[in-house]
Amino acid sequence: MTADSSGLGTKPVARLALTMSVPTIVAQAANASYTIIDRLFIGHIPEVGDAAMTGVGICFPILLAVTAFASLIGAGGAPRASIELGRGNFKKAERILGTSAAFLVAIALTLTVILQATKEPVLRAFGASDANIGYAVDFITIYLVGTVFVQLTLGLNNFISAQGKTTIAMTSVLIGTGTSIILDPVFIFVLGWGVKGAAVANVIAQLISSVWIILFLASGRSAIRLRPSNIRFNRVIVPILTLGLAPFIMQITECLINVVFNVGLQRYGGDDYVTSMTIITSLMQVVSVLTNGFQQGIQPIIGFNFGARRMDRVRQAIRVAFIAQITSATVLVSILAAFPSVFAAWFTSSPEVIGIVTRMMPVFVAGWGVFGIQMGAQCALVGMGQAKQSVFLAIFRKIIMLVPLALTLPHWIGVTGIFLAEPISDATSGIVAGILFYVTYRSLTRADDAKNR
């Protein structure tokens, strides 16, 4: 198996980006569908659907936290492995993979113990009310049993994409999603398990996906193999963590934002507003599917060619990344803003909730077109191993902009301020990201030109 067996350094960049992005988009859609499908089914449980969906929505920050730790290792290790493949250093790439697997399991076990012990007070702090706390506890208790499978599925699948084998990565996720789609209605409605059934279906689906991924990475079909001798704690975790810190911060702060949103919405609006935000964030996951899929598809091209010092191909891939991110974000949020009531009706039949979504969806998504600039910059910076700039962008949007706005605006303009905080921070961070990327990229290209003289 050669380092460039997938044509990362030879095939036309635009066509390669498309062929690699389509499977990753499908895989991202499949990943997101775990949460979305659960909510679609749960929202239609007779008599208790809205309360049950709100309870599961309250659990979402915990799910995001689990995902964030998988990204810390997977999204940090996979680009490092991709860069080493570009340099032809297979042994180091395999050490990175093995070390990542060891830390994913260790983190999963730690999270399971801590979250099981603290789940009820945590859910209360996250905005759960007496009407929905029971559903939240039922769901998260079972979901946490599968934390190790979630970590391995999300974390290790990045290493399949990093080899350019995005179709295999897509299949890994589709196997789990297909299982979840089949089991959800059976467990929720036929067996009458309700939210517990959704959680059981989720755990089984993630188990099957993780086994598939491990078997592939351990086989001869993988350019870098998961070998038992490499599954141990190793110093290569340091560069993995430095690069994975940006996607980790983006996701863990998303967890914080969901908590801030839920608590604020409960205070200024009540359960219907929490349910409405659950629906809006579910729909926004669809947008993220496309943008994250493009990122995972294009990033290995940037990383491989950056490692091989083929800067002309790096430039082409970055250009494709920006065009894809800005265009996809703008088109998708425009559709959501144009037909919010139609999409809300997928999740609930409550006229009050549908009315809130109809009013607030256009406000919430207004800045996403400009935010596409940040997503393009983030894709390029992580692909080139520029950890510090990536971390700054992640912190700027979420911690410096969004959280303070979501906490302060409602004092002046009520519950609408929580929804308005999103577009203000999205647009501002998009502009800042564009400037930072321009400065960083010019510095890198000048250094490369000087080295080649």
MARROMAR-551978 format. One record per residue (C-alpha): x, y, z; residue in three letters. Coordinates in steps of 0.001 Angstrom, whole numbers, plus 500000, padded with zeros to 6 digits. Example, Ala and Ser with C-alpha at 12.3 -4.5 7.8 and 13.67 -1.06 7.14 Angstrom:
REM MARROMAR-551978
<east->512300, north->495500, up->507800, type->ALA>
<east->513670, north->498940, up->507140, type->SER>
//
This chain:
REM MARROMAR-551978
<east->500000, north->500000, up->500000, type->MET>
<east->501570, north->503294, up->498895, type->THR>
<east->501258, north->506575, up->500721, type->ALA>
<east->499454, north->508081, up->497746, type->ASP>
<east->497283, north->505069, up->496912, type->SER>
<east->494192, north->507320, up->496819, type->SER>
<east->495739, north->509938, up->494511, type->GLY>
<east->495990, north->512637, up->497189, type->LEU>
<east->499107, north->514049, up->495545, type->GLY>
<east->498344, north->513353, up->491886, type->THR>
<east->494662, north->513515, up->490922, type->LYS>
<east->493058, north->516853, up->489846, type->PRO>
<east->492287, north->518695, up->493082, type->VAL>
<east->488715, north->519865, up->492385, type->ALA>
<east->487573, north->516444, up->491189, type->ARG>
<east->489412, north->514719, up->494040, type->LEU>
<east->487809, north->517070, up->496580, type->ALA>
<east->484362, north->516247, up->495206, type->LEU>
<east->484877, north->512485, up->495122, type->THR>
<east->486280, north->512526, up->498669, type->MET>
<east->483687, north->514930, up->500057, type->SER>
<east->480564, north->513104, up->498879, type->VAL>
<east->481229, north->509987, up->501000, type->PRO>
<east->482209, north->512104, up->504019, type->THR>
<east->479030, north->514170, up->503645, type->ILE>
<east->476991, north->510967, up->503581, type->VAL>
<east->478927, north->509748, up->506634, type->ALA>
<east->478339, north->513061, up->508445, type->GLN>
<east->474639, north->512846, up->507576, type->ALA>
<east->474535, north->509355, up->508975, type->ALA>
<east->476279, north->510494, up->512176, type->ASN>
<east->473905, north->513433, up->512640, type->ALA>
<east->470921, north->511238, up->511932, type->SER>
<east->471408, north->509371, up->515225, type->TYR>
<east->470205, north->512463, up->517082, type->THR>
<east->467766, north->513711, up->514445, type->ILE>
<east->466049, north->510349, up->513943, type->ILE>
<east->465710, north->509900, up->517707, type->ASP>
<east->463989, north->513296, up->517968, type->ARG>
<east->461729, north->512682, up->514974, type->LEU>
<east->460420, north->509460, up->516503, type->PHE>
<east->460384, north->510663, up->520125, type->ILE>
<east->458490, north->513851, up->519207, type->GLY>
<east->455604, north->511718, up->517975, type->HIS>
<east->455222, north->509483, up->521039, type->ILE>
<east->451494, north->509799, up->521891, type->PRO>
<east->450647, north->512354, up->524622, type->GLU>
<east->454197, north->512847, up->525934, type->VAL>
<east->456112, north->513526, up->522686, type->GLY>
<east->457013, north->517188, up->523283, type->ASP>
<east->458099, north->516637, up->526906, type->ALA>
<east->460100, north->513545, up->525929, type->ALA>
<east->461805, north->515374, up->523039, type->MET>
<east->462655, north->518296, up->525307, type->THR>
<east->464155, north->515865, up->527846, type->GLY>
<east->466328, north->514277, up->525167, type->VAL>
<east->467239, north->517776, up->523931, type->GLY>
<east->468439, north->518647, up->527446, type->ILE>
<east->470833, north->515676, up->527145, type->CYS>
<east->472341, north->517085, up->523957, type->PHE>
<east->475190, north->518991, up->525683, type->PRO>
<east->476364, north->515689, up->527193, type->ILE>
<east->476278, north->514046, up->523768, type->LEU>
<east->478265, north->516988, up->522406, type->LEU>
<east->480838, north->516629, up->525189, type->ALA>
<east->481337, north->512945, up->524360, type->VAL>
<east->481701, north->513841, up->520674, type->THR>
<east->484128, north->516649, up->521514, type->ALA>
<east->486543, north->514267, up->523228, type->PHE>
<east->486379, north->511944, up->520211, type->ALA>
<east->487282, north->514954, up->518031, type->SER>
<east->490142, north->515918, up->520354, type->LEU>
<east->491848, north->512629, up->519503, type->ILE>
<east->490425, north->511725, up->516087, type->GLY>
<east->490433, north->515171, up->514466, type->ALA>
<east->493868, north->515826, up->515980, type->GLY>
<east->495437, north->512464, up->515152, type->GLY>
<east->494076, north->511932, up->511637, type->ALA>
<east->495577, north->515119, up->510086, type->PRO>
<east->498891, north->514289, up->511794, type->ARG>
<east->498752, north->510793, up->510285, type->ALA>
<east->497870, north->512296, up->506898, type->SER>
<east->500902, north->514607, up->507050, type->ILE>
<east->503166, north->511651, up->507955, type->GLU>
<east->501733, north->509668, up->505029, type->LEU>
<east->502621, north->512587, up->502762, type->GLY>
<east->506186, north->512337, up->504080, type->ARG>
<east->506203, north->508569, up->503519, type->GLY>
<east->506587, north->507863, up->507260, type->ASN>
<east->504255, north->504877, up->507708, type->PHE>
<east->505603, north->503763, up->511098, type->LYS>
<east->504972, north->507125, up->512735, type->LYS>
<east->501497, north->507297, up->511177, type->ALA>
<east->500715, north->503896, up->512708, type->GLU>
<east->502043, north->505000, up->516111, type->ARG>
<east->499715, north->507986, up->515929, type->ILE>
<east->496787, north->505661, up->515161, type->LEU>
<east->497602, north->503227, up->517982, type->GLY>
<east->498145, north->505970, up->520545, type->THR>
<east->494868, north->507602, up->519509, type->SER>
<east->492995, north->504321, up->520029, type->ALA>
<east->494457, north->503910, up->523533, type->ALA>
<east->493480, north->507420, up->524587, type->PHE>
<east->489985, north->507121, up->523076, type->LEU>
<east->489256, north->504088, up->525266, type->VAL>
<east->490738, north->505710, up->528383, type->ALA>
<east->488733, north->508903, up->527877, type->ILE>
<east->485542, north->506932, up->527218, type->ALA>
<east->485807, north->504962, up->530466, type->LEU>
<east->486541, north->508128, up->532457, type->THR>
<east->483575, north->509992, up->530955, type->LEU>
<east->481229, north->507062, up->531590, type->THR>
<east->482062, north->506862, up->535296, type->VAL>
<east->481920, north->510630, up->535914, type->ILE>
<east->478720, north->511289, up->533957, type->LEU>
<east->476821, north->508292, up->535359, type->GLN>
<east->477634, north->509494, up->538876, type->ALA>
<east->476543, north->513094, up->538273, type->THR>
<east->473834, north->512828, up->535583, type->LYS>
<east->470785, north->514111, up->537480, type->GLU>
<east->472316, north->517286, up->538976, type->PRO>
<east->474062, north->517939, up->535658, type->VAL>
<east->470788, north->517664, up->533733, type->LEU>
<east->469081, north->519983, up->536234, type->ARG>
<east->471881, north->522496, up->535757, type->ALA>
<east->471458, north->522145, up->531980, type->PHE>
<east->467856, north->523369, up->532182, type->GLY>
<east->465772, north->520239, up->532844, type->ALA>
<east->462402, north->520863, up->534511, type->SER>
<east->460175, north->518574, up->536566, type->ASP>
<east->458147, north->517903, up->533403, type->ALA>
<east->461066, north->516418, up->531449, type->ASN>
<east->463814, north->515348, up->533894, type->ILE>
<east->462556, north->511743, up->533960, type->GLY>
<east->462874, north->511394, up->530182, type->TYR>
<east->466328, north->512980, up->530242, type->ALA>
<east->467612, north->510588, up->532936, type->VAL>
<east->466112, north->507536, up->531197, type->ASP>
<east->467828, north->508409, up->527915, type->PHE>
<east->471264, north->509408, up->529182, type->ILE>
<east->471626, north->506466, up->531607, type->THR>
<east->471489, north->503985, up->528732, type->ILE>
<east->473323, north->506186, up->526213, type->TYR>
<east->476384, north->506451, up->528477, type->LEU>
<east->476784, north->502655, up->528461, type->VAL>
<east->477852, north->503015, up->524824, type->GLY>
<east->480317, north->505889, up->525325, type->THR>
<east->483322, north->503721, up->524423, type->VAL>
<east->481653, north->502713, up->521147, type->PHE>
<east->480878, north->506352, up->520298, type->VAL>
<east->484488, north->507346, up->521003, type->GLN>
<east->485935, north->504580, up->518838, type->LEU>
<east->483478, north->505107, up->515991, type->THR>
<east->483877, north->508876, up->515735, type->LEU>
<east->487564, north->509003, up->516658, type->GLY>
<east->488958, north->506154, up->514557, type->LEU>
<east->486811, north->506754, up->511482, type->ASN>
<east->488837, north->509938, up->510904, type->ASN>
<east->491884, north->507758, up->510237, type->PHE>
<east->490070, north->505995, up->507408, type->ILE>
<east->489200, north->509339, up->505795, type->SER>
<east->492798, north->510525, up->506316, type->ALA>
<east->493960, north->507782, up->503932, type->GLN>
<east->491596, north->509070, up->501244, type->GLY>
<east->489301, north->506052, up->501753, type->LYS>
<east->486204, north->508137, up->502287, type->THR>
<east->483850, north->505512, up->500843, type->THR>
<east->484940, north->503044, up->503531, type->ILE>
<east->484508, north->505760, up->506172, type->ALA>
<east->481024, north->506439, up->504826, type->MET>
<east->480126, north->502746, up->504960, type->THR>
<east->481293, north->502572, up->508575, type->SER>
<east->478740, north->505156, up->509618, type->VAL>
<east->475932, north->503974, up->507324, type->LEU>
<east->476050, north->500553, up->508970, type->ILE>
<east->475306, north->502125, up->512346, type->GLY>
<east->472697, north->504511, up->510997, type->THR>
<east->470856, north->501753, up->509170, type->GLY>
<east->470778, north->499750, up->512386, type->THR>
<east->469413, north->502751, up->514311, type->SER>
<east->466694, north->503479, up->511727, type->ILE>
<east->465501, north->499870, up->511899, type->ILE>
<east->465652, north->499529, up->515691, type->LEU>
<east->464296, north->502964, up->516730, type->ASP>
<east->460615, north->502452, up->515776, type->PRO>
<east->460697, north->498859, up->517021, type->VAL>
<east->462080, north->499749, up->520454, type->PHE>
<east->460201, north->503064, up->520865, type->ILE>
<east->456730, north->502120, up->519586, type->PHE>
<east->456402, north->498344, up->519075, type->VAL>
<east->458035, north->497349, up->522374, type->LEU>
<east->456829, north->500545, up->524064, type->GLY>
<east->460215, north->501460, up->525534, type->TRP>
<east->459919, north->505166, up->524640, type->GLY>
<east->463093, north->507217, up->525111, type->VAL>
<east->464835, north->504186, up->526627, type->LYS>
<east->464284, north->502385, up->523330, type->GLY>
<east->465924, north->505219, up->521401, type->ALA>
<east->468977, north->505023, up->523664, type->ALA>
<east->469249, north->501223, up->523362, type->VAL>
<east->469050, north->501472, up->519560, type->ALA>
<east->471808, north->504089, up->519639, type->ASN>
<east->474157, north->501947, up->521733, type->VAL>
<east->473687, north->498868, up->519530, type->ILE>
<east->474248, north->500910, up->516359, type->ALA>
<east->477461, north->502475, up->517674, type->GLN>
<east->478738, north->499072, up->518810, type->LEU>
<east->478320, north->497621, up->515320, type->ILE>
<east->479994, north->500637, up->513668, type->SER>
<east->482983, north->500554, up->516017, type->SER>
<east->483595, north->496845, up->515392, type->VAL>
<east->483498, north->497418, up->511621, type->TRP>
<east->486012, north->500299, up->511839, type->ILE>
<east->488449, north->498388, up->514069, type->ILE>
<east->488352, north->495344, up->511778, type->LEU>
<east->489120, north->497504, up->508735, type->PHE>
<east->491989, north->499406, up->510380, type->LEU>
<east->493510, north->496125, up->511583, type->ALA>
<east->493347, north->494604, up->508090, type->SER>
<east->495766, north->494768, up->505169, type->GLY>
<east->493347, north->497004, up->503249, type->ARG>
<east->494278, north->499952, up->505461, type->SER>
<east->497296, north->502072, up->504445, type->ALA>
<east->498063, north->502475, up->508152, type->ILE>
<east->497243, north->499491, up->510358, type->ARG>
<east->495965, north->499366, up->513900, type->LEU>
<east->498524, north->497052, up->515485, type->ARG>
<east->498215, north->495830, up->519117, type->PRO>
<east->501853, north->496789, up->519755, type->SER>
<east->501020, north->500443, up->519007, type->ASN>
<east->497914, north->500634, up->521222, type->ILE>
<east->499575, north->502293, up->524195, type->ARG>
<east->500171, north->505700, up->525713, type->PHE>
<east->502898, north->507459, up->523760, type->ASN>
<east->504495, north->510902, up->523522, type->ARG>
<east->502985, north->511411, up->520068, type->VAL>
<east->499787, north->512302, up->521935, type->ILE>
<east->501193, north->515820, up->522479, type->VAL>
<east->501091, north->516938, up->518806, type->PRO>
<east->497777, north->515081, up->518450, type->ILE>
<east->496267, north->517119, up->521280, type->LEU>
<east->497658, north->520427, up->520032, type->THR>
<east->496011, north->519953, up->516639, type->LEU>
<east->492843, north->518380, up->518049, type->GLY>
<east->492375, north->521234, up->520505, type->LEU>
<east->490640, north->523489, up->517955, type->ALA>
<east->487863, north->521042, up->516956, type->PRO>
<east->487598, north->519999, up->520619, type->PHE>
<east->487078, north->523588, up->521736, type->ILE>
<east->484555, north->524154, up->518952, type->MET>
<east->482499, north->521185, up->520139, type->GLN>
<east->482936, north->521517, up->523913, type->ILE>
<east->481991, north->525183, up->523699, type->THR>
<east->478981, north->524116, up->521636, type->GLU>
<east->478075, north->522081, up->524711, type->CYS>
<east->478446, north->525198, up->526876, type->LEU>
<east->476352, north->527225, up->524432, type->ILE>
<east->473558, north->524646, up->524493, type->ASN>
<east->473512, north->524882, up->528275, type->VAL>
<east->473442, north->528700, up->528165, type->VAL>
<east->470656, north->528574, up->525565, type->PHE>
<east->468554, north->526033, up->527484, type->ASN>
<east->468871, north->527791, up->530840, type->VAL>
<east->468131, north->531195, up->529287, type->GLY>
<east->465205, north->529898, up->527247, type->LEU>
<east->463741, north->528184, up->530310, type->GLN>
<east->464060, north->531429, up->532284, type->ARG>
<east->462772, north->533884, up->529673, type->TYR>
<east->460430, north->531670, up->527648, type->GLY>
<east->459650, north->528265, up->529193, type->GLY>
<east->459501, north->524667, up->527923, type->ASP>
<east->458074, north->525571, up->524486, type->ASP>
<east->461115, north->527724, up->523740, type->TYR>
<east->463481, north->524941, up->524843, type->VAL>
<east->461624, north->522532, up->522551, type->THR>
<east->461822, north->525061, up->519704, type->SER>
<east->465572, north->525444, up->520113, type->MET>
<east->465897, north->521651, up->520131, type->THR>
<east->464172, north->521596, up->516727, type->ILE>
<east->466236, north->524495, up->515337, type->ILE>
<east->469541, north->522941, up->516417, type->THR>
<east->468427, north->519599, up->514954, type->SER>
<east->467817, north->521296, up->511603, type->LEU>
<east->471125, north->523158, up->511838, type->MET>
<east->472823, north->519786, up->512175, type->GLN>
<east->471758, north->519182, up->508574, type->VAL>
<east->473700, north->522295, up->507526, type->VAL>
<east->476685, north->521180, up->509587, type->SER>
<east->476556, north->517800, up->507860, type->VAL>
<east->477412, north->519391, up->504524, type->LEU>
<east->480014, north->521838, up->505833, type->THR>
<east->481749, north->519267, up->508059, type->ASN>
<east->481604, north->516715, up->505252, type->GLY>
<east->483404, north->519090, up->502905, type->PHE>
<east->485954, north->519764, up->505632, type->GLN>
<east->486708, north->516088, up->506248, type->GLN>
<east->486863, north->515407, up->502516, type->GLY>
<east->489219, north->518279, up->501648, type->ILE>
<east->491414, north->518249, up->504769, type->GLN>
<east->493374, north->515074, up->503849, type->PRO>
<east->494228, north->516654, up->500470, type->ILE>
<east->495571, north->519762, up->502199, type->ILE>
<east->497423, north->517750, up->504865, type->GLY>
<east->499019, north->515249, up->502465, type->PHE>
<east->500228, north->517891, up->500008, type->ASN>
<east->501367, north->520228, up->502788, type->PHE>
<east->503456, north->517377, up->504190, type->GLY>
<east->504844, north->516693, up->500692, type->ALA>
<east->505517, north->520467, up->500178, type->ARG>
<east->503339, north->520588, up->497044, type->ARG>
<east->502094, north->524087, up->497737, type->MET>
<east->500404, north->524565, up->494364, type->ASP>
<east->498021, north->521717, up->495210, type->ARG>
<east->497577, north->523070, up->498741, type->VAL>
<east->496469, north->526412, up->497233, type->ARG>
<east->493973, north->524718, up->494931, type->GLN>
<east->492508, north->522646, up->497778, type->ALA>
<east->492141, north->525711, up->500013, type->ILE>
<east->490330, north->527582, up->497239, type->ARG>
<east->487911, north->524665, up->496851, type->VAL>
<east->487406, north->524565, up->500644, type->ALA>
<east->486364, north->528219, up->500848, type->PHE>
<east->484019, north->528038, up->497853, type->ILE>
<east->482375, north->524837, up->499108, type->ALA>
<east->481913, north->526056, up->502695, type->GLN>
<east->480535, north->529510, up->501886, type->ILE>
<east->478214, north->528290, up->499115, type->THR>
<east->476800, north->525295, up->500991, type->SER>
<east->476211, north->527275, up->504195, type->ALA>
<east->474431, north->530099, up->502359, type->THR>
<east->472178, north->527858, up->500261, type->VAL>
<east->471104, north->525558, up->503093, type->LEU>
<east->470295, north->528234, up->505672, type->VAL>
<east->468331, north->530136, up->503018, type->SER>
<east->466122, north->527071, up->502549, type->ILE>
<east->465625, north->526692, up->506313, type->LEU>
<east->464763, north->530390, up->506667, type->ALA>
<east->462270, north->530220, up->503781, type->ALA>
<east->460246, north->527229, up->505055, type->PHE>
<east->460658, north->527013, up->508857, type->PRO>
<east->457102, north->525885, up->509631, type->SER>
<east->457358, north->522973, up->507196, type->VAL>
<east->460519, north->521681, up->508850, type->PHE>
<east->459189, north->522255, up->512386, type->ALA>
<east->456151, north->520088, up->511612, type->ALA>
<east->458468, north->517118, up->511082, type->TRP>
<east->459217, north->517127, up->514812, type->PHE>
<east->456007, north->518295, up->516489, type->THR>
<east->452322, north->518985, up->515974, type->SER>
<east->452223, north->521709, up->518658, type->SER>
<east->451095, north->525012, up->517051, type->PRO>
<east->452854, north->527008, up->519788, type->GLU>
<east->456215, north->525356, up->519126, type->VAL>
<east->455806, north->525571, up->515339, type->ILE>
<east->455011, north->529281, up->515704, type->GLY>
<east->458180, north->529945, up->517715, type->ILE>
<east->460351, north->528058, up->515206, type->VAL>
<east->458736, north->529975, up->512326, type->THR>
<east->459576, north->533328, up->513934, type->ARG>
<east->463040, north->532509, up->515239, type->MET>
<east->464611, north->530309, up->512560, type->MET>
<east->465270, north->533213, up->510091, type->PRO>
<east->466870, north->535196, up->512937, type->VAL>
<east->469035, north->532307, up->514125, type->PHE>
<east->470543, north->531458, up->510705, type->VAL>
<east->471076, north->535016, up->509408, type->ALA>
<east->474869, north->535023, up->509887, type->GLY>
<east->475744, north->531585, up->508556, type->TRP>
<east->476678, north->532727, up->505052, type->GLY>
<east->479493, north->534869, up->506483, type->VAL>
<east->480365, north->532128, up->508977, type->PHE>
<east->481240, north->529962, up->505966, type->GLY>
<east->484472, north->531975, up->505797, type->ILE>
<east->485467, north->530687, up->509241, type->GLN>
<east->484659, north->527106, up->508285, type->MET>
<east->486852, north->527404, up->505190, type->GLY>
<east->489674, north->528954, up->507231, type->ALA>
<east->489364, north->526298, up->509943, type->GLN>
<east->489540, north->523526, up->507338, type->CYS>
<east->492705, north->524959, up->505786, type->ALA>
<east->494467, north->525785, up->509060, type->LEU>
<east->493884, north->522358, up->510624, type->VAL>
<east->494909, north->520667, up->507354, type->GLY>
<east->498221, north->522551, up->507437, type->MET>
<east->498780, north->521785, up->511128, type->GLY>
<east->498327, north->525392, up->512313, type->GLN>
<east->496966, north->524603, up->515771, type->ALA>
<east->497274, north->527995, up->517491, type->LYS>
<east->495260, north->529906, up->514906, type->GLN>
<east->492589, north->527194, up->514818, type->SER>
<east->492226, north->527287, up->518597, type->VAL>
<east->491943, north->531079, up->518606, type->PHE>
<east->489136, north->531040, up->516029, type->LEU>
<east->487250, north->528398, up->517999, type->ALA>
<east->487534, north->530395, up->521227, type->ILE>
<east->486720, north->533737, up->519600, type->PHE>
<east->483346, north->532759, up->518161, type->ARG>
<east->482020, north->530736, up->521068, type->LYS>
<east->483605, north->532113, up->524243, type->ILE>
<east->484401, north->535728, up->523377, type->ILE>
<east->481309, north->536446, up->521245, type->MET>
<east->478394, north->534017, up->521553, type->LEU>
<east->478239, north->533180, up->525273, type->VAL>
<east->478432, north->536816, up->526495, type->PRO>
<east->475829, north->537895, up->523915, type->LEU>
<east->473457, north->535049, up->524847, type->ALA>
<east->473773, north->536003, up->528520, type->LEU>
<east->473374, north->539779, up->528132, type->THR>
<east->471003, north->540431, up->525205, type->LEU>
<east->467937, north->538829, up->526892, type->PRO>
<east->468182, north->541386, up->529709, type->HIS>
<east->467395, north->544124, up->527174, type->TRP>
<east->465226, north->542503, up->524485, type->ILE>
<east->463889, north->539352, up->526129, type->GLY>
<east->464012, north->535809, up->524776, type->VAL>
<east->464644, north->537003, up->521195, type->THR>
<east->468103, north->538100, up->522346, type->GLY>
<east->469158, north->534468, up->522806, type->ILE>
<east->468350, north->533706, up->519172, type->PHE>
<east->469905, north->536985, up->517957, type->LEU>
<east->473239, north->536238, up->519656, type->ALA>
<east->473953, north->533516, up->517083, type->GLU>
<east->473987, north->535588, up->513844, type->PRO>
<east->475941, north->538451, up->515437, type->ILE>
<east->478725, north->536107, up->516576, type->SER>
<east->478660, north->534100, up->513318, type->ASP>
<east->479127, north->537157, up->511095, type->ALA>
<east->481787, north->538759, up->513301, type->THR>
<east->483867, north->535591, up->513638, type->SER>
<east->483642, north->534945, up->509893, type->GLY>
<east->485236, north->538324, up->509155, type->ILE>
<east->487944, north->537845, up->511807, type->VAL>
<east->488701, north->534332, up->510478, type->ALA>
<east->489142, north->535632, up->506943, type->GLY>
<east->491693, north->538220, up->508082, type->ILE>
<east->493601, north->535751, up->510291, type->LEU>
<east->493761, north->533131, up->507551, type->PHE>
<east->495051, north->535643, up->504996, type->TYR>
<east->497882, north->536718, up->507307, type->VAL>
<east->498804, north->533133, up->508280, type->THR>
<east->498714, north->531775, up->504742, type->TYR>
<east->500905, north->534585, up->503380, type->ARG>
<east->503442, north->533878, up->506122, type->SER>
<east->503519, north->530144, up->505304, type->LEU>
<east->503879, north->530636, up->501558, type->THR>
<east->506658, north->533199, up->502008, type->ARG>
<east->508538, north->530790, up->504280, type->ALA>
<east->508125, north->527997, up->501721, type->ASP>
<east->509305, north->530238, up->498861, type->ASP>
<east->512380, north->531264, up->500873, type->ALA>
<east->513195, north->527610, up->501600, type->LYS>
<east->513015, north->526700, up->497895, type->ASN>
<east->515344, north->529480, up->496715, type->ARG>
//
